[in-house]
Amino acid sequence: MKAKEWRDLDLAEVETKVEQLRSELFTARIRKDTGQLENTAKLRTLRRDIARAETILREQRVSRSERQGAGE
């Protein structure tokens, strides 16, 4: 997913996707260690997707806290 697509999701959806990606990364690492993973570049892609999603989560949380602070 591209960053713009991540930004279009709401906070709960991004958190769910991150959990799914982490699970998929875990499975891929196990498959790599047992020699069952054919496309090892998938590990890199998953790590980058997780990092991208975590960045978007942080942005959303910061903007949410700024909006709440300004509303007081």
Summary of the structure (lengths in Angstrom):
residues: 72
radius of gyration: 15.5
end to end distance: 35.6
largest distance: 56.0
contacts: 170
relative contact order: 0.16
helix: 82%
strand: 0%
